Amino acid sequence: MARKGNRVQVILECTEHKATGLPGTSRYITTKNKKNTPDRMEIKKFNSTLKKMTVHKEIK
């Protein structure tokens, strides 16, 4: 049976990694409450390819 509630899975993708043109991507999967945060998330996370903290934005 499906879960009930407002929590949905979202994918966060690095914005700086796309601009560099390096192969691969830095993505994180997390959940958010759609009722409390209806707009797209933007979080600073660690990018292992660039080896520094970068801004990750919600995609889709």
mmCIF file of the N, C-alpha and C atoms, coordinates in Angstrom:
data_MODEL
# 
_entry.id   MODEL 
# 
loop_
_atom_site.group_PDB 
_atom_site.id 
_atom_site.type_symbol 
_atom_site.label_atom_id 
_atom_site.label_alt_id 
_atom_site.label_comp_id 
_atom_site.label_asym_id 
_atom_site.label_entity_id 
_atom_site.label_seq_id 
_atom_site.pdbx_PDB_ins_code 
_atom_site.Cartn_x 
_atom_site.Cartn_y 
_atom_site.Cartn_z 
_atom_site.occupancy 
_atom_site.B_iso_or_equiv 
_atom_site.pdbx_formal_charge 
_atom_site.auth_seq_id 
_atom_site.auth_comp_id 
_atom_site.auth_asym_id 
_atom_site.auth_atom_id 
_atom_site.pdbx_PDB_model_num 
ATOM 1   N N  . MET A 1 1  ? 0.830  -1.175 0.000   1.00 0.00 ? 1  MET A N  1 
ATOM 2   C CA . MET A 1 1  ? 0.000  0.000  0.000   1.00 0.00 ? 1  MET A CA 1 
ATOM 3   C C  . MET A 1 1  ? 0.887  1.256  0.000   1.00 0.00 ? 1  MET A C  1 
ATOM 4   N N  . ALA A 1 2  ? 0.456  2.284  -0.693  1.00 0.00 ? 2  ALA A N  1 
ATOM 5   C CA . ALA A 1 2  ? 1.234  3.512  -0.823  1.00 0.00 ? 2  ALA A CA 1 
ATOM 6   C C  . ALA A 1 2  ? 1.205  4.310  0.474   1.00 0.00 ? 2  ALA A C  1 
ATOM 7   N N  . ARG A 1 3  ? 2.308  5.039  0.687   1.00 0.00 ? 3  ARG A N  1 
ATOM 8   C CA . ARG A 1 3  ? 2.374  5.909  1.860   1.00 0.00 ? 3  ARG A CA 1 
ATOM 9   C C  . ARG A 1 3  ? 1.452  7.102  1.687   1.00 0.00 ? 3  ARG A C  1 
ATOM 10  N N  . LYS A 1 4  ? 0.898  7.547  2.793   1.00 0.00 ? 4  LYS A N  1 
ATOM 11  C CA . LYS A 1 4  ? 0.083  8.748  2.753   1.00 0.00 ? 4  LYS A CA 1 
ATOM 12  C C  . LYS A 1 4  ? 0.868  9.862  3.419   1.00 0.00 ? 4  LYS A C  1 
ATOM 13  N N  . GLY A 1 5  ? 0.701  11.066 2.937   1.00 0.00 ? 5  GLY A N  1 
ATOM 14  C CA . GLY A 1 5  ? 1.377  12.199 3.533   1.00 0.00 ? 5  GLY A CA 1 
ATOM 15  C C  . GLY A 1 5  ? 1.916  13.144 2.477   1.00 0.00 ? 5  GLY A C  1 
ATOM 16  N N  . ASN A 1 6  ? 2.644  14.138 2.966   1.00 0.00 ? 6  ASN A N  1 
ATOM 17  C CA . ASN A 1 6  ? 3.143  15.189 2.096   1.00 0.00 ? 6  ASN A CA 1 
ATOM 18  C C  . ASN A 1 6  ? 4.610  15.022 1.716   1.00 0.00 ? 6  ASN A C  1 
ATOM 19  N N  . ARG A 1 7  ? 5.299  13.994 2.248   1.00 0.00 ? 7  ARG A N  1 
ATOM 20  C CA . ARG A 1 7  ? 6.722  13.834 1.970   1.00 0.00 ? 7  ARG A CA 1 
ATOM 21  C C  . ARG A 1 7  ? 6.943  13.199 0.600   1.00 0.00 ? 7  ARG A C  1 
ATOM 22  N N  . VAL A 1 8  ? 7.854  13.801 -0.169  1.00 0.00 ? 8  VAL A N  1 
ATOM 23  C CA . VAL A 1 8  ? 8.193  13.290 -1.497  1.00 0.00 ? 8  VAL A CA 1 
ATOM 24  C C  . VAL A 1 8  ? 9.712  13.210 -1.633  1.00 0.00 ? 8  VAL A C  1 
ATOM 25  N N  . GLN A 1 9  ? 10.186 12.291 -2.472  1.00 0.00 ? 9  GLN A N  1 
ATOM 26  C CA . GLN A 1 9  ? 11.611 12.171 -2.736  1.00 0.00 ? 9  GLN A CA 1 
ATOM 27  C C  . GLN A 1 9  ? 12.014 13.202 -3.775  1.00 0.00 ? 9  GLN A C  1 
ATOM 28  N N  . VAL A 1 10 ? 13.172 13.858 -3.565  1.00 0.00 ? 10 VAL A N  1 
ATOM 29  C CA . VAL A 1 10 ? 13.695 14.831 -4.517  1.00 0.00 ? 10 VAL A CA 1 
ATOM 30  C C  . VAL A 1 10 ? 15.160 14.523 -4.804  1.00 0.00 ? 10 VAL A C  1 
ATOM 31  N N  . ILE A 1 11 ? 15.626 14.919 -5.980  1.00 0.00 ? 11 ILE A N  1 
ATOM 32  C CA . ILE A 1 11 ? 17.017 14.730 -6.368  1.00 0.00 ? 11 ILE A CA 1 
ATOM 33  C C  . ILE A 1 11 ? 17.688 16.091 -6.395  1.00 0.00 ? 11 ILE A C  1 
ATOM 34  N N  . LEU A 1 12 ? 18.837 16.189 -5.707  1.00 0.00 ? 12 LEU A N  1 
ATOM 35  C CA . LEU A 1 12 ? 19.614 17.421 -5.695  1.00 0.00 ? 12 LEU A CA 1 
ATOM 36  C C  . LEU A 1 12 ? 20.838 17.235 -6.582  1.00 0.00 ? 12 LEU A C  1 
ATOM 37  N N  . GLU A 1 13 ? 21.092 18.189 -7.492  1.00 0.00 ? 13 GLU A N  1 
ATOM 38  C CA . GLU A 1 13 ? 22.219 18.091 -8.407  1.00 0.00 ? 13 GLU A CA 1 
ATOM 39  C C  . GLU A 1 13 ? 23.115 19.317 -8.258  1.00 0.00 ? 13 GLU A C  1 
ATOM 40  N N  . CYS A 1 14 ? 24.430 19.102 -8.344  1.00 0.00 ? 14 CYS A N  1 
ATOM 41  C CA . CYS A 1 14 ? 25.414 20.171 -8.189  1.00 0.00 ? 14 CYS A CA 1 
ATOM 42  C C  . CYS A 1 14 ? 25.337 21.135 -9.373  1.00 0.00 ? 14 CYS A C  1 
ATOM 43  N N  . THR A 1 15 ? 25.361 22.440 -9.082  1.00 0.00 ? 15 THR A N  1 
ATOM 44  C CA . THR A 1 15 ? 25.311 23.450 -10.133 1.00 0.00 ? 15 THR A CA 1 
ATOM 45  C C  . THR A 1 15 ? 26.706 23.747 -10.678 1.00 0.00 ? 15 THR A C  1 
ATOM 46  N N  . GLU A 1 16 ? 27.718 23.729 -9.832  1.00 0.00 ? 16 GLU A N  1 
ATOM 47  C CA . GLU A 1 16 ? 29.084 24.045 -10.263 1.00 0.00 ? 16 GLU A CA 1 
ATOM 48  C C  . GLU A 1 16 ? 29.681 22.927 -11.110 1.00 0.00 ? 16 GLU A C  1 
ATOM 49  N N  . HIS A 1 17 ? 29.337 21.686 -10.826 1.00 0.00 ? 17 HIS A N  1 
ATOM 50  C CA . HIS A 1 17 ? 29.906 20.547 -11.543 1.00 0.00 ? 17 HIS A CA 1 
ATOM 51  C C  . HIS A 1 17 ? 29.487 20.571 -13.015 1.00 0.00 ? 17 HIS A C  1 
ATOM 52  N N  . LYS A 1 18 ? 28.247 20.960 -13.301 1.00 0.00 ? 18 LYS A N  1 
ATOM 53  C CA . LYS A 1 18 ? 27.778 21.029 -14.676 1.00 0.00 ? 18 LYS A CA 1 
ATOM 54  C C  . LYS A 1 18 ? 28.566 22.064 -15.471 1.00 0.00 ? 18 LYS A C  1 
ATOM 55  N N  . ALA A 1 19 ? 28.917 23.171 -14.838 1.00 0.00 ? 19 ALA A N  1 
ATOM 56  C CA . ALA A 1 19 ? 29.617 24.266 -15.522 1.00 0.00 ? 19 ALA A CA 1 
ATOM 57  C C  . ALA A 1 19 ? 31.070 23.915 -15.854 1.00 0.00 ? 19 ALA A C  1 
ATOM 58  N N  . THR A 1 20 ? 31.705 23.032 -15.069 1.00 0.00 ? 20 THR A N  1 
ATOM 59  C CA . THR A 1 20 ? 33.113 22.706 -15.298 1.00 0.00 ? 20 THR A CA 1 
ATOM 60  C C  . THR A 1 20 ? 33.320 21.812 -16.504 1.00 0.00 ? 20 THR A C  1 
ATOM 61  N N  . GLY A 1 21 ? 32.340 21.008 -16.861 1.00 0.00 ? 21 GLY A N  1 
ATOM 62  C CA . GLY A 1 21 ? 32.465 20.106 -17.998 1.00 0.00 ? 21 GLY A CA 1 
ATOM 63  C C  . GLY A 1 21 ? 33.177 18.808 -17.672 1.00 0.00 ? 21 GLY A C  1 
ATOM 64  N N  . LEU A 1 22 ? 33.455 18.537 -16.393 1.00 0.00 ? 22 LEU A N  1 
ATOM 65  C CA . LEU A 1 22 ? 34.074 17.285 -15.978 1.00 0.00 ? 22 LEU A CA 1 
ATOM 66  C C  . LEU A 1 22 ? 33.080 16.136 -16.128 1.00 0.00 ? 22 LEU A C  1 
ATOM 67  N N  . PRO A 1 23 ? 33.571 14.912 -16.370 1.00 0.00 ? 23 PRO A N  1 
ATOM 68  C CA . PRO A 1 23 ? 32.644 13.779 -16.500 1.00 0.00 ? 23 PRO A CA 1 
ATOM 69  C C  . PRO A 1 23 ? 31.993 13.431 -15.165 1.00 0.00 ? 23 PRO A C  1 
ATOM 70  N N  . GLY A 1 24 ? 30.800 12.860 -15.233 1.00 0.00 ? 24 GLY A N  1 
ATOM 71  C CA . GLY A 1 24 ? 30.076 12.455 -14.034 1.00 0.00 ? 24 GLY A CA 1 
ATOM 72  C C  . GLY A 1 24 ? 29.221 13.573 -13.481 1.00 0.00 ? 24 GLY A C  1 
ATOM 73  N N  . THR A 1 25 ? 28.447 13.245 -12.442 1.00 0.00 ? 25 THR A N  1 
ATOM 74  C CA . THR A 1 25 ? 27.603 14.240 -11.791 1.00 0.00 ? 25 THR A CA 1 
ATOM 75  C C  . THR A 1 25 ? 27.624 14.008 -10.288 1.00 0.00 ? 25 THR A C  1 
ATOM 76  N N  . SER A 1 26 ? 27.305 15.045 -9.547  1.00 0.00 ? 26 SER A N  1 
ATOM 77  C CA . SER A 1 26 ? 27.182 14.930 -8.094  1.00 0.00 ? 26 SER A CA 1 
ATOM 78  C C  . SER A 1 26 ? 25.712 15.083 -7.759  1.00 0.00 ? 26 SER A C  1 
ATOM 79  N N  . ARG A 1 27 ? 25.082 13.991 -7.320  1.00 0.00 ? 27 ARG A N  1 
ATOM 80  C CA . ARG A 1 27 ? 23.658 14.011 -6.999  1.00 0.00 ? 27 ARG A CA 1 
ATOM 81  C C  . ARG A 1 27 ? 23.399 13.393 -5.639  1.00 0.00 ? 27 ARG A C  1 
ATOM 82  N N  . TYR A 1 28 ? 22.423 13.939 -4.940  1.00 0.00 ? 28 TYR A N  1 
ATOM 83  C CA . TYR A 1 28 ? 21.965 13.411 -3.663  1.00 0.00 ? 28 TYR A CA 1 
ATOM 84  C C  . TYR A 1 28 ? 20.468 13.192 -3.754  1.00 0.00 ? 28 TYR A C  1 
ATOM 85  N N  . ILE A 1 29 ? 19.958 12.155 -3.084  1.00 0.00 ? 29 ILE A N  1 
ATOM 86  C CA . ILE A 1 29 ? 18.517 11.908 -3.002  1.00 0.00 ? 29 ILE A CA 1 
ATOM 87  C C  . ILE A 1 29 ? 18.095 12.150 -1.560  1.00 0.00 ? 29 ILE A C  1 
ATOM 88  N N  . THR A 1 30 ? 17.032 12.922 -1.376  1.00 0.00 ? 30 THR A N  1 
ATOM 89  C CA . THR A 1 30 ? 16.528 13.230 -0.049  1.00 0.00 ? 30 THR A CA 1 
ATOM 90  C C  . THR A 1 30 ? 15.012 13.366 -0.124  1.00 0.00 ? 30 THR A C  1 
ATOM 91  N N  . THR A 1 31 ? 14.379 13.628 1.000   1.00 0.00 ? 31 THR A N  1 
ATOM 92  C CA . THR A 1 31 ? 12.936 13.842 1.024   1.00 0.00 ? 31 THR A CA 1 
ATOM 93  C C  . THR A 1 31 ? 12.635 15.227 1.543   1.00 0.00 ? 31 THR A C  1 
ATOM 94  N N  . LYS A 1 32 ? 11.486 15.743 1.157   1.00 0.00 ? 32 LYS A N  1 
ATOM 95  C CA . LYS A 1 32 ? 11.042 17.039 1.674   1.00 0.00 ? 32 LYS A CA 1 
ATOM 96  C C  . LYS A 1 32 ? 9.540  17.008 1.867   1.00 0.00 ? 32 LYS A C  1 
ATOM 97  N N  . ASN A 1 33 ? 9.062  17.874 2.719   1.00 0.00 ? 33 ASN A N  1 
ATOM 98  C CA . ASN A 1 33 ? 7.634  18.019 2.957   1.00 0.00 ? 33 ASN A CA 1 
ATOM 99  C C  . ASN A 1 33 ? 7.108  19.072 1.982   1.00 0.00 ? 33 ASN A C  1 
ATOM 100 N N  . LYS A 1 34 ? 6.270  18.641 1.032   1.00 0.00 ? 34 LYS A N  1 
ATOM 101 C CA . LYS A 1 34 ? 5.775  19.544 -0.007  1.00 0.00 ? 34 LYS A CA 1 
ATOM 102 C C  . LYS A 1 34 ? 4.897  20.653 0.550   1.00 0.00 ? 34 LYS A C  1 
ATOM 103 N N  . LYS A 1 35 ? 4.257  20.393 1.661   1.00 0.00 ? 35 LYS A N  1 
ATOM 104 C CA . LYS A 1 35 ? 3.377  21.401 2.246   1.00 0.00 ? 35 LYS A CA 1 
ATOM 105 C C  . LYS A 1 35 ? 4.181  22.550 2.857   1.00 0.00 ? 35 LYS A C  1 
ATOM 106 N N  . ASN A 1 36 ? 5.301  22.233 3.516   1.00 0.00 ? 36 ASN A N  1 
ATOM 107 C CA . ASN A 1 36 ? 6.119  23.257 4.167   1.00 0.00 ? 36 ASN A CA 1 
ATOM 108 C C  . ASN A 1 36 ? 7.068  23.961 3.201   1.00 0.00 ? 36 ASN A C  1 
ATOM 109 N N  . THR A 1 37 ? 7.585  23.226 2.191   1.00 0.00 ? 37 THR A N  1 
ATOM 110 C CA . THR A 1 37 ? 8.521  23.813 1.229   1.00 0.00 ? 37 THR A CA 1 
ATOM 111 C C  . THR A 1 37 ? 8.040  23.526 -0.192  1.00 0.00 ? 37 THR A C  1 
ATOM 112 N N  . PRO A 1 38 ? 7.099  24.327 -0.693  1.00 0.00 ? 38 PRO A N  1 
ATOM 113 C CA . PRO A 1 38 ? 6.555  24.077 -2.025  1.00 0.00 ? 38 PRO A CA 1 
ATOM 114 C C  . PRO A 1 38 ? 7.537  24.412 -3.156  1.00 0.00 ? 38 PRO A C  1 
ATOM 115 N N  . ASP A 1 39 ? 8.461  25.360 -2.921  1.00 0.00 ? 39 ASP A N  1 
ATOM 116 C CA . ASP A 1 39 ? 9.418  25.718 -3.959  1.00 0.00 ? 39 ASP A CA 1 
ATOM 117 C C  . ASP A 1 39 ? 10.611 24.766 -3.964  1.00 0.00 ? 39 ASP A C  1 
ATOM 118 N N  . ARG A 1 40 ? 11.499 24.914 -4.945  1.00 0.00 ? 40 ARG A N  1 
ATOM 119 C CA . ARG A 1 40 ? 12.636 24.006 -5.091  1.00 0.00 ? 40 ARG A CA 1 
ATOM 120 C C  . ARG A 1 40 ? 13.686 24.242 -4.010  1.00 0.00 ? 40 ARG A C  1 
ATOM 121 N N  . MET A 1 41 ? 14.267 23.141 -3.522  1.00 0.00 ? 41 MET A N  1 
ATOM 122 C CA . MET A 1 41 ? 15.284 23.212 -2.475  1.00 0.00 ? 41 MET A CA 1 
ATOM 123 C C  . MET A 1 41 ? 16.629 23.621 -3.047  1.00 0.00 ? 41 MET A C  1 
ATOM 124 N N  . GLU A 1 42 ? 17.449 24.245 -2.202  1.00 0.00 ? 42 GLU A N  1 
ATOM 125 C CA . GLU A 1 42 ? 18.805 24.634 -2.554  1.00 0.00 ? 42 GLU A CA 1 
ATOM 126 C C  . GLU A 1 42 ? 19.658 24.467 -1.302  1.00 0.00 ? 42 GLU A C  1 
ATOM 127 N N  . ILE A 1 43 ? 20.576 23.483 -1.307  1.00 0.00 ? 43 ILE A N  1 
ATOM 128 C CA . ILE A 1 43 ? 21.355 23.136 -0.121  1.00 0.00 ? 43 ILE A CA 1 
ATOM 129 C C  . ILE A 1 43 ? 22.830 23.047 -0.485  1.00 0.00 ? 43 ILE A C  1 
ATOM 130 N N  . LYS A 1 44 ? 23.709 23.441 0.449   1.00 0.00 ? 44 LYS A N  1 
ATOM 131 C CA . LYS A 1 44 ? 25.142 23.251 0.251   1.00 0.00 ? 44 LYS A CA 1 
ATOM 132 C C  . LYS A 1 44 ? 25.515 21.844 0.694   1.00 0.00 ? 44 LYS A C  1 
ATOM 133 N N  . LYS A 1 45 ? 26.108 21.078 -0.223  1.00 0.00 ? 45 LYS A N  1 
ATOM 134 C CA . LYS A 1 45 ? 26.521 19.705 0.049   1.00 0.00 ? 45 LYS A CA 1 
ATOM 135 C C  . LYS A 1 45 ? 27.949 19.525 -0.470  1.00 0.00 ? 45 LYS A C  1 
ATOM 136 N N  . PHE A 1 46 ? 28.610 18.423 -0.068  1.00 0.00 ? 46 PHE A N  1 
ATOM 137 C CA . PHE A 1 46 ? 29.971 18.145 -0.486  1.00 0.00 ? 46 PHE A CA 1 
ATOM 138 C C  . PHE A 1 46 ? 29.985 17.467 -1.851  1.00 0.00 ? 46 PHE A C  1 
ATOM 139 N N  . ASN A 1 47 ? 30.806 17.985 -2.757  1.00 0.00 ? 47 ASN A N  1 
ATOM 140 C CA . ASN A 1 47 ? 30.997 17.392 -4.075  1.00 0.00 ? 47 ASN A CA 1 
ATOM 141 C C  . ASN A 1 47 ? 32.336 16.669 -4.051  1.00 0.00 ? 47 ASN A C  1 
ATOM 142 N N  . SER A 1 48 ? 32.318 15.345 -4.170  1.00 0.00 ? 48 SER A N  1 
ATOM 143 C CA . SER A 1 48 ? 33.548 14.559 -4.044  1.00 0.00 ? 48 SER A CA 1 
ATOM 144 C C  . SER A 1 48 ? 34.482 14.729 -5.245  1.00 0.00 ? 48 SER A C  1 
ATOM 145 N N  . THR A 1 49 ? 33.956 15.032 -6.413  1.00 0.00 ? 49 THR A N  1 
ATOM 146 C CA . THR A 1 49 ? 34.796 15.232 -7.589  1.00 0.00 ? 49 THR A CA 1 
ATOM 147 C C  . THR A 1 49 ? 35.581 16.535 -7.487  1.00 0.00 ? 49 THR A C  1 
ATOM 148 N N  . LEU A 1 50 ? 34.911 17.607 -7.076  1.00 0.00 ? 50 LEU A N  1 
ATOM 149 C CA . LEU A 1 50 ? 35.568 18.908 -6.921  1.00 0.00 ? 50 LEU A CA 1 
ATOM 150 C C  . LEU A 1 50 ? 36.249 19.056 -5.560  1.00 0.00 ? 50 LEU A C  1 
ATOM 151 N N  . LYS A 1 51 ? 35.918 18.148 -4.646  1.00 0.00 ? 51 LYS A N  1 
ATOM 152 C CA . LYS A 1 51 ? 36.467 18.134 -3.282  1.00 0.00 ? 51 LYS A CA 1 
ATOM 153 C C  . LYS A 1 51 ? 36.237 19.455 -2.524  1.00 0.00 ? 51 LYS A C  1 
ATOM 154 N N  . LYS A 1 52 ? 34.992 19.943 -2.599  1.00 0.00 ? 52 LYS A N  1 
ATOM 155 C CA . LYS A 1 52 ? 34.616 21.137 -1.843  1.00 0.00 ? 52 LYS A CA 1 
ATOM 156 C C  . LYS A 1 52 ? 33.097 21.204 -1.704  1.00 0.00 ? 52 LYS A C  1 
ATOM 157 N N  . MET A 1 53 ? 32.637 22.087 -0.837  1.00 0.00 ? 53 MET A N  1 
ATOM 158 C CA . MET A 1 53 ? 31.211 22.299 -0.631  1.00 0.00 ? 53 MET A CA 1 
ATOM 159 C C  . MET A 1 53 ? 30.664 23.143 -1.788  1.00 0.00 ? 53 MET A C  1 
ATOM 160 N N  . THR A 1 54 ? 29.565 22.681 -2.388  1.00 0.00 ? 54 THR A N  1 
ATOM 161 C CA . THR A 1 54 ? 28.950 23.404 -3.498  1.00 0.00 ? 54 THR A CA 1 
ATOM 162 C C  . THR A 1 54 ? 27.443 23.449 -3.299  1.00 0.00 ? 54 THR A C  1 
ATOM 163 N N  . VAL A 1 55 ? 26.787 24.319 -4.064  1.00 0.00 ? 55 VAL A N  1 
ATOM 164 C CA . VAL A 1 55 ? 25.332 24.459 -3.997  1.00 0.00 ? 55 VAL A CA 1 
ATOM 165 C C  . VAL A 1 55 ? 24.695 23.375 -4.858  1.00 0.00 ? 55 VAL A C  1 
ATOM 166 N N  . HIS A 1 56 ? 23.760 22.636 -4.278  1.00 0.00 ? 56 HIS A N  1 
ATOM 167 C CA . HIS A 1 56 ? 23.003 21.604 -4.982  1.00 0.00 ? 56 HIS A CA 1 
ATOM 168 C C  . HIS A 1 56 ? 21.545 22.063 -5.050  1.00 0.00 ? 56 HIS A C  1 
ATOM 169 N N  . LYS A 1 57 ? 20.972 22.046 -6.263  1.00 0.00 ? 57 LYS A N  1 
ATOM 170 C CA . LYS A 1 57 ? 19.589 22.455 -6.459  1.00 0.00 ? 57 LYS A CA 1 
ATOM 171 C C  . LYS A 1 57 ? 18.724 21.270 -6.844  1.00 0.00 ? 57 LYS A C  1 
ATOM 172 N N  . GLU A 1 58 ? 17.468 21.362 -6.495  1.00 0.00 ? 58 GLU A N  1 
ATOM 173 C CA . GLU A 1 58 ? 16.498 20.308 -6.814  1.00 0.00 ? 58 GLU A CA 1 
ATOM 174 C C  . GLU A 1 58 ? 16.229 20.296 -8.318  1.00 0.00 ? 58 GLU A C  1 
ATOM 175 N N  . ILE A 1 59 ? 16.194 19.081 -8.892  1.00 0.00 ? 59 ILE A N  1 
ATOM 176 C CA . ILE A 1 59 ? 15.880 18.953 -10.314 1.00 0.00 ? 59 ILE A CA 1 
ATOM 177 C C  . ILE A 1 59 ? 14.545 18.236 -10.461 1.00 0.00 ? 59 ILE A C  1 
ATOM 178 N N  . LYS A 1 60 ? 13.969 18.280 -11.665 1.00 0.00 ? 60 LYS A N  1 
ATOM 179 C CA . LYS A 1 60 ? 12.665 17.716 -12.027 1.00 0.00 ? 60 LYS A CA 1 
ATOM 180 C C  . LYS A 1 60 ? 11.563 18.568 -11.544 1.00 0.00 ? 60 LYS A C  1 
# 
